[in-house]
């Protein structure tokens, strides 16, 4: 096996046994949740067959920092192993973070929210564009963009989606809703009704349609308030004239689709002139 180079940094390919207690987790590990049952199954396999693939670590001041292999490290701790096989990598913290993120994404055992967070970290930490990240991960740029859009959901919404076993497509459908209240309501309806993606999208359509109708009613209500303001203005004008000694009269006629106001104001010639409002 030859020596692997990443940029200008050399990877030392010698496998060494390192004390478990000297290995610390990678702070940039994107995976936050580890299934206990899977860890115990892996621990049992390691107990029977040993660790077949060495962990990757890098030297730090007080020991070693894990680059990849956290599941193996956790499983080793479960069965009380004191030492684990490792490859010590001569690499910077920055490239260590990138390798940890890429390795986890490529394994495809992250949740879709963890994957989105990992991609965001990859872009922010390494200064990549979405296009760069897509090339590095072997994914379409549109896929990267869609995954990053999931991070528009709040932490509470993500938790509820994960707890109820909803899919990434469910989550993307929820992004069409405009308010947290709508999304939380939809998540509850989808979860309780065990709605598939197609039915969930129809529910989202219904919520958006209801919102549009409410906004339309609100606009009509606002317009009606404006009309009442004008009517009040006419009434006050007539009252002002009457208070000034002018024998003005008003008549309101309500018809289908409109309101007709007739205001009669005496003029100096003795005739009465009708003003249609």
Helices and strands as residue ranges (DSSP letters): E 4-6, E 9-19, G 20-22, E 23-24, H 36-49, E 55-60, E 63-68, H 70-78, E 83-89, H 93-107, H 112-126, H 130-137, H 141-149, G 150-152, H 155-163, H 168-174, H 180-193, H 197-243, E 249-255, E 258-266, E 272-276
